[in-house]
Amino acid sequence: NFLVDLPKTSNDELGELAVSLKELARDLNFLKKERNDFLASISHELRTPLTYIKGYADISLRKNIEEEEKEKYLRIIVEEANRLSTLIEDLFELAKIDKNTFLIQKQQINLYELLVKLQIKMSPAFKEKEIDLTINCPRTSSLHGDPARMEQIIFNLLDNAMKYSPKNSKVEVIVTARKKETEIIIHDNGNGIPEEDLPYIFNRFYRVDKSRTRSLGGTGLGLSIVQELVQAHEGTIRVESKLNIGTTFILSFKTYGGEVN
Ligand code: ADP
């Protein structure tokens, strides 16, 4: 911290060095704070489901409890245990990304086939909420990326679109294939995101409505993982949203690997 107080004594090289060191110290302090905040969030997020599990397990063990009540508590325990495993999986995913130990194996992917596969995979969840998932993608649409990671990116965005949309609404995937870049748009007519929250939604653990997203099983890590994976593909992601009208995520990736002829 002494570096922050380092005075700029002169306008020569020494003075410049003092300024650089000051800036470096500021960056390091910022990183330290970010790391501490992240660790605090992790322990909070892990502790909450554990508190529920322990509390409801204790009640369920009481002698005078009715069968029906007990079943209700056991369901909560299972739900919270599921939340814990999702959280741990997401944290592992982020740790791998942070350590750069995850591999992106790029190849040409048929985007149409990938989207149809996802549509089938996700259809039970969409059916349950009576949400219509339509895919608007040229059959020959191709993209340079890692198939499993690309599926993970689009799955997460579709899962959010479904979670944050009311029953009986519509979710649409629109692909625009250009020579150099391919754009994937995921659009819903759901809750939308307030303007003041938009700059933060890719931050780790950020959730717009903590209690609502909690009941939907969210961890607040999904979009930060999506953003890291998009960046690992040298792609871009942006969001447009209007409260109570809907949300659109716009992804853009290189159409081909290497040089385009
Ligand atoms: P979560 O696990 O809570 O869904 P995410 O990182 O995936 O976490 O998303 C962060 C927050 O952004 C969510 O909690 C939600 O409030 C908001 N959000 C994400 N996608 C949508 C969407 N399609 N419509 C409305 N809100 C969304």
py3Dmol code that shows the C-alpha trace and the ligand (Angstrom):
import py3Dmol

protein = """\
ATOM      1  CA  ASN A   1       0.000   0.000   0.000  1.00  0.00           C
ATOM      2  CA  PHE A   2       2.947   2.314   0.545  1.00  0.00           C
ATOM      3  CA  LEU A   3       3.169   2.513  -3.263  1.00  0.00           C
ATOM      4  CA  VAL A   4      -0.115   4.367  -3.425  1.00  0.00           C
ATOM      5  CA  ASP A   5       1.350   7.106  -1.260  1.00  0.00           C
ATOM      6  CA  LEU A   6       4.496   7.349  -3.337  1.00  0.00           C
ATOM      7  CA  PRO A   7       4.930  11.033  -4.169  1.00  0.00           C
ATOM      8  CA  LYS A   8       5.618  12.172  -7.681  1.00  0.00           C
ATOM      9  CA  THR A   9       8.769  14.094  -6.870  1.00  0.00           C
ATOM     10  CA  SER A  10       9.968  15.151 -10.264  1.00  0.00           C
ATOM     11  CA  ASN A  11       9.093  15.176 -13.928  1.00  0.00           C
ATOM     12  CA  ASP A  12      12.022  13.000 -14.917  1.00  0.00           C
ATOM     13  CA  GLU A  13      12.163   9.202 -15.398  1.00  0.00           C
ATOM     14  CA  LEU A  14      12.008   8.611 -11.664  1.00  0.00           C
ATOM     15  CA  GLY A  15       8.809  10.591 -11.497  1.00  0.00           C
ATOM     16  CA  GLU A  16       7.325   8.554 -14.355  1.00  0.00           C
ATOM     17  CA  LEU A  17       8.312   5.329 -12.621  1.00  0.00           C
ATOM     18  CA  ALA A  18       6.552   6.491  -9.462  1.00  0.00           C
ATOM     19  CA  VAL A  19       3.371   7.093 -11.468  1.00  0.00           C
ATOM     20  CA  SER A  20       3.575   3.624 -13.103  1.00  0.00           C
ATOM     21  CA  LEU A  21       4.154   1.939  -9.757  1.00  0.00           C
ATOM     22  CA  LYS A  22       1.215   3.796  -8.300  1.00  0.00           C
ATOM     23  CA  GLU A  23      -0.999   2.571 -11.116  1.00  0.00           C
ATOM     24  CA  LEU A  24       0.285  -0.974 -10.698  1.00  0.00           C
ATOM     25  CA  ALA A  25      -0.453  -0.867  -6.972  1.00  0.00           C
ATOM     26  CA  ARG A  26      -3.962   0.347  -7.696  1.00  0.00           C
ATOM     27  CA  ASP A  27      -4.515  -2.533 -10.158  1.00  0.00           C
ATOM     28  CA  LEU A  28      -3.165  -5.089  -7.682  1.00  0.00           C
ATOM     29  CA  ASN A  29      -5.383  -3.758  -4.908  1.00  0.00           C
ATOM     30  CA  PHE A  30      -8.350  -3.924  -7.239  1.00  0.00           C
ATOM     31  CA  LEU A  31      -7.569  -7.564  -8.136  1.00  0.00           C
ATOM     32  CA  LYS A  32      -7.131  -8.457  -4.473  1.00  0.00           C
ATOM     33  CA  LYS A  33     -10.489  -6.924  -3.650  1.00  0.00           C
ATOM     34  CA  GLU A  34     -12.145  -8.683  -6.578  1.00  0.00           C
ATOM     35  CA  ARG A  35     -10.704 -12.019  -5.462  1.00  0.00           C
ATOM     36  CA  ASN A  36     -11.870 -11.485  -1.882  1.00  0.00           C
ATOM     37  CA  ASP A  37     -15.364 -10.487  -3.033  1.00  0.00           C
ATOM     38  CA  PHE A  38     -15.507 -13.590  -5.218  1.00  0.00           C
ATOM     39  CA  LEU A  39     -14.478 -15.875  -2.340  1.00  0.00           C
ATOM     40  CA  ALA A  40     -17.030 -14.231  -0.051  1.00  0.00           C
ATOM     41  CA  SER A  41     -19.751 -14.778  -2.666  1.00  0.00           C
ATOM     42  CA  ILE A  42     -18.765 -18.426  -3.077  1.00  0.00           C
ATOM     43  CA  SER A  43     -18.965 -19.151   0.631  1.00  0.00           C
ATOM     44  CA  HIS A  44     -22.293 -17.369   0.886  1.00  0.00           C
ATOM     45  CA  GLU A  45     -23.716 -19.237  -2.112  1.00  0.00           C
ATOM     46  CA  LEU A  46     -22.529 -22.599  -0.753  1.00  0.00           C
ATOM     47  CA  ARG A  47     -23.718 -21.918   2.761  1.00  0.00           C
ATOM     48  CA  THR A  48     -27.303 -21.008   1.830  1.00  0.00           C
ATOM     49  CA  PRO A  49     -28.352 -24.391   0.369  1.00  0.00           C
ATOM     50  CA  LEU A  50     -26.474 -26.198   3.137  1.00  0.00           C
ATOM     51  CA  THR A  51     -28.428 -24.250   5.753  1.00  0.00           C
ATOM     52  CA  TYR A  52     -31.703 -25.307   4.111  1.00  0.00           C
ATOM     53  CA  ILE A  53     -30.578 -28.936   3.847  1.00  0.00           C
ATOM     54  CA  LYS A  54     -29.507 -29.124   7.463  1.00  0.00           C
ATOM     55  CA  GLY A  55     -32.597 -27.298   8.746  1.00  0.00           C
ATOM     56  CA  TYR A  56     -35.126 -29.399   6.854  1.00  0.00           C
ATOM     57  CA  ALA A  57     -33.260 -32.653   7.590  1.00  0.00           C
ATOM     58  CA  ASP A  58     -33.436 -31.836  11.312  1.00  0.00           C
ATOM     59  CA  ILE A  59     -37.189 -31.139  11.126  1.00  0.00           C
ATOM     60  CA  SER A  60     -37.825 -34.300   9.081  1.00  0.00           C
ATOM     61  CA  LEU A  61     -36.168 -36.366  11.797  1.00  0.00           C
ATOM     62  CA  ARG A  62     -38.616 -35.185  14.452  1.00  0.00           C
ATOM     63  CA  LYS A  63     -40.900 -37.951  15.773  1.00  0.00           C
ATOM     64  CA  ASN A  64     -44.266 -36.218  15.537  1.00  0.00           C
ATOM     65  CA  ILE A  65     -43.993 -35.121  11.926  1.00  0.00           C
ATOM     66  CA  GLU A  66     -46.742 -36.059   9.428  1.00  0.00           C
ATOM     67  CA  GLU A  67     -45.869 -38.046   6.312  1.00  0.00           C
ATOM     68  CA  GLU A  68     -47.106 -35.311   3.995  1.00  0.00           C
ATOM     69  CA  GLU A  69     -45.038 -32.630   5.714  1.00  0.00           C
ATOM     70  CA  LYS A  70     -42.008 -34.870   5.685  1.00  0.00           C
ATOM     71  CA  GLU A  71     -42.314 -35.418   1.944  1.00  0.00           C
ATOM     72  CA  LYS A  72     -42.462 -31.659   1.394  1.00  0.00           C
ATOM     73  CA  TYR A  73     -39.263 -31.161   3.378  1.00  0.00           C
ATOM     74  CA  LEU A  74     -37.492 -34.013   1.631  1.00  0.00           C
ATOM     75  CA  ARG A  75     -38.321 -32.434  -1.732  1.00  0.00           C
ATOM     76  CA  ILE A  76     -36.749 -29.175  -0.596  1.00  0.00           C
ATOM     77  CA  ILE A  77     -33.658 -31.107   0.510  1.00  0.00           C
ATOM     78  CA  VAL A  78     -33.361 -32.756  -2.933  1.00  0.00           C
ATOM     79  CA  GLU A  79     -33.875 -29.383  -4.663  1.00  0.00           C
ATOM     80  CA  GLU A  80     -31.185 -27.706  -2.565  1.00  0.00           C
ATOM     81  CA  ALA A  81     -28.783 -30.619  -3.076  1.00  0.00           C
ATOM     82  CA  ASN A  82     -29.333 -30.250  -6.847  1.00  0.00           C
ATOM     83  CA  ARG A  83     -28.596 -26.547  -6.543  1.00  0.00           C
ATOM     84  CA  LEU A  84     -25.359 -27.323  -4.716  1.00  0.00           C
ATOM     85  CA  SER A  85     -24.199 -29.702  -7.428  1.00  0.00           C
ATOM     86  CA  THR A  86     -25.007 -27.185 -10.205  1.00  0.00           C
ATOM     87  CA  LEU A  87     -23.117 -24.533  -8.280  1.00  0.00           C
ATOM     88  CA  ILE A  88     -20.095 -26.779  -7.801  1.00  0.00           C
ATOM     89  CA  GLU A  89     -20.125 -27.774 -11.490  1.00  0.00           C
ATOM     90  CA  ASP A  90     -20.278 -24.084 -12.512  1.00  0.00           C
ATOM     91  CA  LEU A  91     -17.448 -23.200 -10.142  1.00  0.00           C
ATOM     92  CA  PHE A  92     -15.275 -25.991 -11.572  1.00  0.00           C
ATOM     93  CA  GLU A  93     -16.042 -24.706 -15.036  1.00  0.00           C
ATOM     94  CA  LEU A  94     -14.942 -21.189 -14.069  1.00  0.00           C
ATOM     95  CA  ALA A  95     -11.813 -22.495 -12.321  1.00  0.00           C
ATOM     96  CA  LYS A  96     -10.826 -24.350 -15.492  1.00  0.00           C
ATOM     97  CA  ILE A  97     -11.384 -21.203 -17.536  1.00  0.00           C
ATOM     98  CA  ASP A  98      -9.381 -19.081 -15.078  1.00  0.00           C
ATOM     99  CA  LYS A  99      -6.464 -21.492 -15.102  1.00  0.00           C
ATOM    100  CA  ASN A 100      -6.621 -21.748 -18.893  1.00  0.00           C
ATOM    101  CA  THR A 101      -6.739 -25.517 -18.594  1.00  0.00           C
ATOM    102  CA  PHE A 102      -9.772 -25.935 -20.773  1.00  0.00           C
ATOM    103  CA  LEU A 103      -9.345 -26.855 -24.370  1.00  0.00           C
ATOM    104  CA  ILE A 104     -11.166 -25.314 -27.273  1.00  0.00           C
ATOM    105  CA  GLN A 105     -11.034 -27.679 -30.211  1.00  0.00           C
ATOM    106  CA  LYS A 106     -12.304 -25.796 -33.176  1.00  0.00           C
ATOM    107  CA  GLN A 107     -13.704 -27.329 -36.317  1.00  0.00           C
ATOM    108  CA  GLN A 108     -16.375 -26.467 -38.876  1.00  0.00           C
ATOM    109  CA  ILE A 109     -19.744 -27.040 -37.213  1.00  0.00           C
ATOM    110  CA  ASN A 110     -23.068 -27.333 -39.007  1.00  0.00           C
ATOM    111  CA  LEU A 111     -25.013 -24.801 -36.978  1.00  0.00           C
ATOM    112  CA  TYR A 112     -28.413 -25.920 -38.229  1.00  0.00           C
ATOM    113  CA  GLU A 113     -27.803 -29.492 -37.014  1.00  0.00           C
ATOM    114  CA  LEU A 114     -26.514 -28.254 -33.658  1.00  0.00           C
ATOM    115  CA  LEU A 115     -29.605 -26.080 -33.138  1.00  0.00           C
ATOM    116  CA  VAL A 116     -32.030 -28.840 -34.096  1.00  0.00           C
ATOM    117  CA  LYS A 117     -30.253 -31.206 -31.696  1.00  0.00           C
ATOM    118  CA  LEU A 118     -30.617 -28.629 -28.907  1.00  0.00           C
ATOM    119  CA  GLN A 119     -34.258 -28.024 -29.794  1.00  0.00           C
ATOM    120  CA  ILE A 120     -34.991 -31.743 -29.357  1.00  0.00           C
ATOM    121  CA  LYS A 121     -32.930 -31.985 -26.174  1.00  0.00           C
ATOM    122  CA  MET A 122     -34.686 -29.011 -24.583  1.00  0.00           C
ATOM    123  CA  SER A 123     -38.195 -29.721 -25.835  1.00  0.00           C
ATOM    124  CA  PRO A 124     -39.500 -31.354 -22.589  1.00  0.00           C
ATOM    125  CA  ALA A 125     -38.665 -28.221 -20.568  1.00  0.00           C
ATOM    126  CA  PHE A 126     -40.084 -25.880 -23.220  1.00  0.00           C
ATOM    127  CA  LYS A 127     -43.238 -28.024 -23.531  1.00  0.00           C
ATOM    128  CA  GLU A 128     -43.786 -27.976 -19.802  1.00  0.00           C
ATOM    129  CA  LYS A 129     -43.909 -24.170 -19.888  1.00  0.00           C
ATOM    130  CA  GLU A 130     -45.841 -24.222 -23.169  1.00  0.00           C
ATOM    131  CA  ILE A 131     -43.176 -22.057 -24.763  1.00  0.00           C
ATOM    132  CA  ASP A 132     -42.761 -22.257 -28.499  1.00  0.00           C
ATOM    133  CA  LEU A 133     -39.099 -22.553 -29.526  1.00  0.00           C
ATOM    134  CA  THR A 134     -38.548 -21.743 -33.186  1.00  0.00           C
ATOM    135  CA  ILE A 135     -35.316 -21.960 -35.121  1.00  0.00           C
ATOM    136  CA  ASN A 136     -34.679 -19.821 -38.123  1.00  0.00           C
ATOM    137  CA  CYS A 137     -31.374 -20.957 -39.585  1.00  0.00           C
ATOM    138  CA  PRO A 138     -30.194 -21.740 -43.120  1.00  0.00           C
ATOM    139  CA  ARG A 139     -29.553 -25.492 -43.393  1.00  0.00           C
ATOM    140  CA  THR A 140     -26.037 -25.005 -44.653  1.00  0.00           C
ATOM    141  CA  SER A 141     -25.049 -22.529 -41.945  1.00  0.00           C
ATOM    142  CA  SER A 142     -21.594 -23.362 -40.691  1.00  0.00           C
ATOM    143  CA  LEU A 143     -19.378 -21.940 -37.977  1.00  0.00           C
ATOM    144  CA  HIS A 144     -15.772 -22.289 -36.796  1.00  0.00           C
ATOM    145  CA  GLY A 145     -15.860 -23.414 -33.173  1.00  0.00           C
ATOM    146  CA  ASP A 146     -15.780 -26.154 -30.575  1.00  0.00           C
ATOM    147  CA  PRO A 147     -19.052 -28.108 -30.955  1.00  0.00           C
ATOM    148  CA  ALA A 148     -19.454 -29.005 -27.256  1.00  0.00           C
ATOM    149  CA  ARG A 149     -18.667 -25.457 -26.111  1.00  0.00           C
ATOM    150  CA  MET A 150     -20.896 -23.894 -28.732  1.00  0.00           C
ATOM    151  CA  GLU A 151     -23.721 -26.142 -27.554  1.00  0.00           C
ATOM    152  CA  GLN A 152     -23.043 -25.085 -23.956  1.00  0.00           C
ATOM    153  CA  ILE A 153     -23.209 -21.380 -24.914  1.00  0.00           C
ATOM    154  CA  ILE A 154     -26.509 -21.663 -26.781  1.00  0.00           C
ATOM    155  CA  PHE A 155     -27.979 -24.083 -24.223  1.00  0.00           C
ATOM    156  CA  ASN A 156     -27.340 -21.589 -21.402  1.00  0.00           C
ATOM    157  CA  LEU A 157     -28.929 -18.706 -23.312  1.00  0.00           C
ATOM    158  CA  LEU A 158     -31.965 -20.795 -24.309  1.00  0.00           C
ATOM    159  CA  ASP A 159     -32.322 -22.090 -20.759  1.00  0.00           C
ATOM    160  CA  ASN A 160     -32.366 -18.498 -19.472  1.00  0.00           C
ATOM    161  CA  ALA A 161     -34.834 -17.431 -22.166  1.00  0.00           C
ATOM    162  CA  MET A 162     -37.116 -20.258 -21.032  1.00  0.00           C
ATOM    163  CA  LYS A 163     -36.635 -19.609 -17.294  1.00  0.00           C
ATOM    164  CA  TYR A 164     -37.323 -15.881 -17.521  1.00  0.00           C
ATOM    165  CA  SER A 165     -40.336 -16.103 -19.836  1.00  0.00           C
ATOM    166  CA  PRO A 166     -43.974 -16.590 -18.885  1.00  0.00           C
ATOM    167  CA  LYS A 167     -46.020 -19.622 -19.892  1.00  0.00           C
ATOM    168  CA  ASN A 168     -47.340 -19.631 -23.434  1.00  0.00           C
ATOM    169  CA  SER A 169     -44.736 -17.286 -24.884  1.00  0.00           C
ATOM    170  CA  LYS A 170     -42.201 -17.525 -27.691  1.00  0.00           C
ATOM    171  CA  VAL A 171     -38.450 -17.986 -27.905  1.00  0.00           C
ATOM    172  CA  GLU A 172     -36.706 -17.647 -31.222  1.00  0.00           C
ATOM    173  CA  VAL A 173     -33.217 -18.387 -32.537  1.00  0.00           C
ATOM    174  CA  ILE A 174     -32.315 -16.504 -35.697  1.00  0.00           C
ATOM    175  CA  VAL A 175     -29.078 -17.161 -37.566  1.00  0.00           C
ATOM    176  CA  THR A 176     -27.680 -14.760 -40.119  1.00  0.00           C
ATOM    177  CA  ALA A 177     -24.769 -16.273 -41.998  1.00  0.00           C
ATOM    178  CA  ARG A 178     -22.361 -13.875 -43.656  1.00  0.00           C
ATOM    179  CA  LYS A 179     -19.141 -14.614 -45.462  1.00  0.00           C
ATOM    180  CA  LYS A 180     -16.866 -13.643 -42.580  1.00  0.00           C
ATOM    181  CA  GLU A 181     -19.156 -13.615 -39.579  1.00  0.00           C
ATOM    182  CA  THR A 182     -22.146 -15.568 -38.402  1.00  0.00           C
ATOM    183  CA  GLU A 183     -24.629 -13.970 -36.064  1.00  0.00           C
ATOM    184  CA  ILE A 184     -26.842 -15.958 -33.695  1.00  0.00           C
ATOM    185  CA  ILE A 185     -29.736 -14.110 -32.099  1.00  0.00           C
ATOM    186  CA  ILE A 186     -31.654 -15.550 -29.154  1.00  0.00           C
ATOM    187  CA  HIS A 187     -34.816 -13.633 -28.560  1.00  0.00           C
ATOM    188  CA  ASP A 188     -37.535 -14.002 -25.918  1.00  0.00           C
ATOM    189  CA  ASN A 189     -40.720 -12.165 -24.949  1.00  0.00           C
ATOM    190  CA  GLY A 190     -40.088 -12.627 -21.250  1.00  0.00           C
ATOM    191  CA  ASN A 191     -39.525 -10.550 -18.127  1.00  0.00           C
ATOM    192  CA  GLY A 192     -36.742  -8.439 -19.586  1.00  0.00           C
ATOM    193  CA  ILE A 193     -33.876  -6.911 -17.624  1.00  0.00           C
ATOM    194  CA  PRO A 194     -34.024  -3.409 -16.070  1.00  0.00           C
ATOM    195  CA  GLU A 195     -31.691  -0.966 -17.830  1.00  0.00           C
ATOM    196  CA  GLU A 196     -29.668  -0.313 -14.661  1.00  0.00           C
ATOM    197  CA  ASP A 197     -28.868  -4.039 -14.317  1.00  0.00           C
ATOM    198  CA  LEU A 198     -27.780  -4.573 -17.920  1.00  0.00           C
ATOM    199  CA  PRO A 199     -24.096  -3.607 -17.435  1.00  0.00           C
ATOM    200  CA  TYR A 200     -23.690  -6.193 -14.673  1.00  0.00           C
ATOM    201  CA  ILE A 201     -25.484  -9.314 -15.891  1.00  0.00           C
ATOM    202  CA  PHE A 202     -22.256 -10.959 -17.119  1.00  0.00           C
ATOM    203  CA  ASN A 203     -20.639 -10.535 -13.689  1.00  0.00           C
ATOM    204  CA  ARG A 204     -20.146 -13.597 -11.550  1.00  0.00           C
ATOM    205  CA  PHE A 205     -23.056 -14.258  -9.162  1.00  0.00           C
ATOM    206  CA  TYR A 206     -25.017 -11.262 -10.443  1.00  0.00           C
ATOM    207  CA  ARG A 207     -28.763 -11.864 -10.450  1.00  0.00           C
ATOM    208  CA  VAL A 208     -31.402  -9.253 -11.145  1.00  0.00           C
ATOM    209  CA  ASP A 209     -34.015 -10.532  -8.753  1.00  0.00           C
ATOM    210  CA  LYS A 210     -32.288 -12.697  -6.172  1.00  0.00           C
ATOM    211  CA  SER A 211     -35.371 -14.393  -4.731  1.00  0.00           C
ATOM    212  CA  ARG A 212     -37.066 -14.998  -8.068  1.00  0.00           C
ATOM    213  CA  THR A 213     -33.982 -16.429  -9.763  1.00  0.00           C
ATOM    214  CA  ARG A 214     -33.246 -18.542  -6.705  1.00  0.00           C
ATOM    215  CA  SER A 215     -36.625 -20.245  -6.975  1.00  0.00           C
ATOM    216  CA  LEU A 216     -35.784 -20.952 -10.616  1.00  0.00           C
ATOM    217  CA  GLY A 217     -32.563 -22.702  -9.621  1.00  0.00           C
ATOM    218  CA  GLY A 218     -30.176 -20.025 -10.926  1.00  0.00           C
ATOM    219  CA  THR A 219     -26.606 -19.659  -9.687  1.00  0.00           C
ATOM    220  CA  GLY A 220     -25.770 -16.301 -11.275  1.00  0.00           C
ATOM    221  CA  LEU A 221     -22.758 -17.926 -12.962  1.00  0.00           C
ATOM    222  CA  GLY A 222     -24.332 -18.980 -16.278  1.00  0.00           C
ATOM    223  CA  LEU A 223     -23.799 -15.761 -18.224  1.00  0.00           C
ATOM    224  CA  SER A 224     -20.241 -15.249 -16.951  1.00  0.00           C
ATOM    225  CA  ILE A 225     -19.370 -18.749 -18.205  1.00  0.00           C
ATOM    226  CA  VAL A 226     -21.080 -17.981 -21.526  1.00  0.00           C
ATOM    227  CA  GLN A 227     -19.089 -14.759 -21.896  1.00  0.00           C
ATOM    228  CA  GLU A 228     -15.759 -16.493 -21.176  1.00  0.00           C
ATOM    229  CA  LEU A 229     -16.549 -19.241 -23.687  1.00  0.00           C
ATOM    230  CA  VAL A 230     -17.550 -16.702 -26.340  1.00  0.00           C
ATOM    231  CA  GLN A 231     -14.293 -14.805 -25.770  1.00  0.00           C
ATOM    232  CA  ALA A 232     -12.311 -18.050 -26.033  1.00  0.00           C
ATOM    233  CA  HIS A 233     -13.856 -18.334 -29.511  1.00  0.00           C
ATOM    234  CA  GLU A 234     -12.831 -14.746 -30.303  1.00  0.00           C
ATOM    235  CA  GLY A 235     -16.513 -14.033 -30.632  1.00  0.00           C
ATOM    236  CA  THR A 236     -18.659 -11.266 -29.176  1.00  0.00           C
ATOM    237  CA  ILE A 237     -21.851 -11.228 -27.134  1.00  0.00           C
ATOM    238  CA  ARG A 238     -24.168  -8.331 -26.430  1.00  0.00           C
ATOM    239  CA  VAL A 239     -27.602  -7.916 -24.955  1.00  0.00           C
ATOM    240  CA  GLU A 240     -30.620  -5.720 -25.585  1.00  0.00           C
ATOM    241  CA  SER A 241     -33.567  -5.826 -23.231  1.00  0.00           C
ATOM    242  CA  LYS A 242     -36.763  -4.028 -22.269  1.00  0.00           C
ATOM    243  CA  LEU A 243     -38.489  -4.679 -18.979  1.00  0.00           C
ATOM    244  CA  ASN A 244     -41.651  -6.792 -19.403  1.00  0.00           C
ATOM    245  CA  ILE A 245     -41.150  -6.871 -23.158  1.00  0.00           C
ATOM    246  CA  GLY A 246     -38.248  -9.210 -23.727  1.00  0.00           C
ATOM    247  CA  THR A 247     -34.559  -9.859 -24.119  1.00  0.00           C
ATOM    248  CA  THR A 248     -32.267 -10.430 -27.091  1.00  0.00           C
ATOM    249  CA  PHE A 249     -28.750 -11.850 -26.910  1.00  0.00           C
ATOM    250  CA  ILE A 250     -26.643 -11.297 -30.025  1.00  0.00           C
ATOM    251  CA  LEU A 251     -23.663 -13.568 -30.605  1.00  0.00           C
ATOM    252  CA  SER A 252     -21.160 -13.156 -33.384  1.00  0.00           C
ATOM    253  CA  PHE A 253     -18.502 -15.662 -34.467  1.00  0.00           C
ATOM    254  CA  LYS A 254     -16.080 -16.212 -37.299  1.00  0.00           C
ATOM    255  CA  THR A 255     -17.747 -18.221 -40.042  1.00  0.00           C
ATOM    256  CA  TYR A 256     -14.537 -19.980 -41.128  1.00  0.00           C
ATOM    257  CA  GLY A 257     -11.218 -20.770 -39.488  1.00  0.00           C
ATOM    258  CA  GLY A 258      -8.098 -19.269 -41.043  1.00  0.00           C
ATOM    259  CA  GLU A 259      -8.222 -16.948 -44.020  1.00  0.00           C
ATOM    260  CA  VAL A 260     -11.433 -16.266 -45.866  1.00  0.00           C
ATOM    261  CA  ASN A 261     -11.048 -16.441 -49.630  1.00  0.00           C
TER     262      ASN A 261
END
"""
ligand_1 = """\
27
ADP
P -28.844 -17.404 -13.348
O -28.228 -18.699 -12.980
O -29.374 -16.636 -12.175
O -29.829 -17.527 -14.458
P -27.111 -16.037 -15.241
O -25.690 -15.641 -15.084
O -27.431 -17.038 -16.310
O -27.595 -16.522 -13.828
O -27.967 -14.721 -15.493
C -27.783 -13.589 -14.649
C -29.098 -12.833 -14.443
O -29.476 -12.183 -15.668
C -30.267 -13.743 -14.098
O -30.351 -13.976 -12.724
C -31.460 -12.961 -14.621
O -31.874 -12.036 -13.646
C -30.897 -12.186 -15.811
N -31.225 -12.835 -17.112
C -30.435 -13.629 -17.854
N -31.034 -13.997 -19.003
C -32.254 -13.420 -18.994
C -33.373 -13.390 -19.911
N -33.351 -14.061 -21.072
N -34.462 -12.653 -19.551
C -34.484 -11.968 -18.402
N -33.476 -11.946 -17.493
C -32.375 -12.662 -17.778
"""
view = py3Dmol.view(width=600, height=400)
view.addModel(protein, "pdb")
view.setStyle({"model": 0}, {"cartoon": {"style": "trace"}})
view.addModel(ligand_1, "xyz")
view.setStyle({"model": 1}, {"stick": {}})
view.zoomTo()
view.show()
